[in-house]
């Protein structure tokens, strides 16, 4: 089938694996594998997703779209301080298109993105609608959209994300905010949260909780401890995971630094876990996505890198990878007021907002203790009575 040959050829030229194409297209890895082996029907809908994943027009994948003009077209081209080996006429065409885009089209796009971002920022900061949170923080199941061009969205994804000079290390896996939970000191809220998955009064669950207690890295706690023991997760876990998370985060708020971090956010901030680039099953549960913002940031990041390397080539500065990474992060963080967050319940954002408002009002969030008590949750051998 010609379409499959075309997909394979573009994957080869981009040095893209099946798994990477799966992540970029949103199609399951197993499905991608079957398509490429002719064992799964390639519908038009799937072809569109694959074209998006390869970042090419769908017409490029249609039958007979690629012509084998390859004889005699080989060599090396230096572009942006990189030596690129040319193996085909198609690859040469794509490189020329890339250079044209990055030197003439991208600068204009980035200028427009920054102008629009600044315009929306001013409108939001000058808005008198300061108490409109734009989302129901008490309804976990409610799916809403949050227009980043109209409301003050504070979205976090990594520990290095920053907005208005505030580091948004609010995620479960972020370290630096140890806290006490029923007499036990946890290094990350991820570890404490995962203890809820293994909270029966059994020796196996107690053993797993001990591992989580001493794990300092939230990512490792999830990937190494949880994934190794998946078959032992409580069968009723989904029925109380959100309330348990709220309980854990409120305990984390007893860490003064974390409490001050939450209180430093504006009272009208719409707190969001940005799950745009995460494709696993729980991404739409804990956060929500803003594809337009992600695409705008990628353009700004690429333009920033190109401008930096231009200064290096001109002898204005010496290349420093750490400096470049910091500059890219800084320029990306400035782009906040583009697109709409959607496609998710944003449980984590709602939990953090409830905790923030409780801290600001010197109260406590409304935690469903009756539900938690009914689940008979054990922590390292102790039945929690809340």
N, C-alpha and C positions, 0 to 999 in steps of 0.2 A: 504494500500500500504506500503510495507516494507521500502522503501526509506524514506517516510514521518515519519514513526516510528523512524527510525534511526536519522533523522534530529532532531526530538523532544528530543530524548534521549541525543544527544550531546549538545543541547541547555540547557537541564536541568543540565547536568554535569558541563557546563561552566557558569551556572547561567546567561544565555544570553537571553534577551528579544527579541521579534519580531522586535522592532524598532532598537535595536542594531545590530541584524543580517542584517536588511535592510541597515544600514549605512555601515557595514563592507563588504557586498556583492555587494552593488550598485544596488540592486533590490528594487523597490518601496515597501514601507511598506504594502500597500494594496495588492500587488501581493503576498508577503510573507504570509500574513494572509490567502489569498485564497488557496495558495498551501498547507498550513498546515491543512486546513479544507477540502481538496480534491475537491475544486471548481475551480482549475486552473491547466491545464496540466503541469506536471513537465518534461520539455524537458531536454535533456542532457546538453545543454548550461546553463540552469538555475541551474542544479545540480552542474556543475563545479563552478559557481559563489558562490553558497551556501557553497560548500566545502572550497573554498578560504576564505569565511567569517568566517567559523568555524575553519580555520587554520588546516585542516586535508586533507589527500589524498581523492580523490573522491571515491576510492575503499571502503573507510570506510562507505560510504553511500549507496553503491549498495545493492541490495536485498540479505538478509542473511549474510551481512558482520559482523553484531554484534550478538554474541551468548550470550544467557542469563545465563552466568556463574556467578551467584550472590549469591547463597546459601552459607552461612557461611563466606562470605568475607565482613567483617565489622570491623571497628576499627578506630584508630586515629594514624596519623603519624606527627611527628614534622619535618619540613623542612624549613630552612632559617628563623628561629624564628617565624614560623607560624604553628599553630595546624590545620591539615587538617583531616576532617572526611571522611573516606572511606566507600562508600555505595555499591560498586560493584567491580567485578573483572576488568571490563573495566576501571574504574576510577583508580584502582591501577596500571594497565598497563600504563595508560597515565601519571601517576605521575612518575613512574620509567623512562619512556621515557624522561620526562621533566628534571628529575635530571641528567640523562645521558647526555642530550643535553647541559644543563647549566654548567656542570662540566668538560666536555671533548671537546665538539664540539664548543660551543659558544666562549670560549677563543681564539681558533684558528681562527674562523671567524672574531672576532673583531681585532685581530692582523693583519690579511690580509686587513681588511677595512682601518685601520689606516695607514698601509704602502702604500696602493694604494692612499689614500687621500693625504698623504704627497708628494708622487711622482708627482701626478697631480698638486698639489699646486705649487711645485717648477717649473714645466714646464710652468705653466701659468704666474707666477711672473717673470720668466726669458724670457718670450716671447717678441720679438721685434715688434709684431703685435699689438701695443698699441692703435691704432685708429680704430680697427675693432670692431664695436659695435654689429655685428652679428644679428642685427634686424632693420627693417625699422620703425623708431619711428613715422613717419608721416602717416603710413597706418594702421589705427585702425583695419581694417577687416582682415589684413594679418595674417595667422596662420603660425608660424615658430617654429622650435625646437632650443633649446639652450643647447649645449653640455657642461655640467658643468665640464667635464674632459679636455676641451680645451679652454674655454673662462671664463673670470672672472665674474661669476654670483653672484649677490648680491640679495638674495631672502629673503623676510620678510613675516611673518605670524602673529606673536604676538608681543606685545610691549616689550617683554624681549629678542627677538632674537638679537644676537650679531655676528659680524664678524670683525676680526682684531681690536678688542677693541672698535668698533663703535656700539652703540645700534641702531638697525634698527626699531625704532618706527615710521615707515613711513606710516602705515595703516590709513585709514580714521577714524577708531574708536579710535585711540590713542589720549589721551589727552595731555596737556602740551604745546600746541602751539596755544593759542587763537589768533584770527585775525579779522580784520575789513573788513566787506563786505557791501559797500554802507551805511556806518554810523552805522552799527549794529555789535556788538562784538559776534562772535561765539566761543564756547569752543572747538568744533571739526569740522573737515571738513565734517564729516558724516552728521551732522545736517544741515550745509549749503547746501550740495549736495541734501539732501532730500527735502529741500525747493523748489527745482526745480520741484519736482514731484507734488507739490501743489502750483502752481504759477499762477493760473488764478486770475482775479480781482473779487473774491467772498469773502463774509464774512467767509464762511467755510474754505477756503484756508488760509485766513489771520489768523484765529484762530489756525489752525494747525501749521503755520509758527511761531506763537508766542510760542507755546509749544516747537518747535524745537530750537528756539533761546535760551531759558533758560534751555535746557537740557544739563547737563554737561557730561553725559555718552553717547558715540556714540552708544554703543550696545543697551542701553535702548531706544535711539532715534529711532533706527531701529525697535526693537522688540515691543516697547510699542506704540510709536506715529505712525510710518508708518503702521505697521500691523493692527492697530485698524482702520485706515482710508483707507485701500487698495482700496475700491470701489470708492474713490474720486480722485485717481491718474489721471493725465492728459492722455487723450487717445493718444496723440502724443508724449508721453514721450520718447519712444525708439528712436525717430528720432533726438533728440538733447542731450540725456543724457551724451554721451561721451564728447561732446564739452562743456557742462555745467560743467562737472567734471574738465576738463582742466582749465576752467575759475576760478572755486573755488580753485583748488590747487595752481594756480598762485597767487591768493589773499592770500592764506595761506603762500606763499613764502615771503610775506612782513613782516612776523614774522622773526626777525633776527635769532633766534635760529634755526628755521626750515630751513631757507635758508642756514645757516652755516652747518647744518647737511647734506643737499643735496650736498653742495660743498665739504664736507669732503670725499665723496665717490670718488674713482678713476675716471678720465675722461673716461676711457675705460670700466667702470662697466656696465654690462648688468643687469639692475634693473628689478626684477621680483616679482610679488605678488604670493607667494607660496600657491596654493589652493588645494594641494594634498589631504588633509583630509576633504575638504569641498565638499559636494555632492549636494548642492542646485543649481538651474538652472543658476544663474549668475556666478558660480565659473569659468567656462570656458570662460566667457566674460571678467572678470577683471584680471584673473591670468592664471596660467598654472601649470601643475602637474609634479612631479618627484617621481614616485613610488619607484624606486631603491634607491634613497637617503633616503626616508622616512623609508624604511625597514632597511637600514644600520644604521640609527640613532636609531631605536628601539632596535637593537641588542646592540649597544654601550651603550644606556641608561640602558638596563637590566643588562649588564655585570658590569657597573659602580655601580649599586645598590647592586649587589651580592658581589662585592669586598668590598664595604663599610661595608656591614653587616658582612662580614667575619672578618674585623678588629674590629667591635663591639664585636663579640663573643669571639675574642681572647684577649679582654681587652685592645686593643691598643688605642681605642678612645671610647668616650661616644656617644650614638646615639643622633643626633640633626637633626630633620626633615627639618628645614630650611637650614641647612648646606648640607644635602643630596640633597635636591631639587636644590640648587645652583650648586652643583658639577655635577649633572646629566645634567643640562642646559648647563654648561660650556663644558662638554665633547661632548654633542650633537652638540653644535655650532661649534666645531672644524671640524666637518664632513661637508664639503661644496663642495668638488670636486669629487662627485660621481654621475653617472647617467645623464639623459637628461630631460630637462623640455620640455613638449609638451602638446598637448590636450588643447589648450587655446589661446585666442587672446592677453592676457596680456595687456589689455587697461591701467590698473593702472601703470604698469611698464613703458609703453611708455610715459604716461603723466608725470610721475616723471622724466624720462630721458629728456624729452623736457624742463621741467622746470630747471633741473640741468644744461643743456648746456646753456640755456638762462642766468642763473645766472653767470656761469663761463665766458661767453662772453659779459656780460653787455648789453644784448639785451632783447627781450621779445619773448615768444613762439608764433608761428603763430596760433592765435585763430580765428576761423571763426565767427567773430562778425556779419556778414550779416545773418548767420543762426540764431544766438541767437536773433537778433533784429526781425527777421521775426516771431519768436515764441511768441512775446509779453509776456515776463516774468515779473511778478509782484513780488516784495519783500516787504511784510508788507505794502501794499497799494501803493507802488511806482512802476511805469512802468520803467524798466531798459532800458536805451538807449545805454549803452556801449560806 
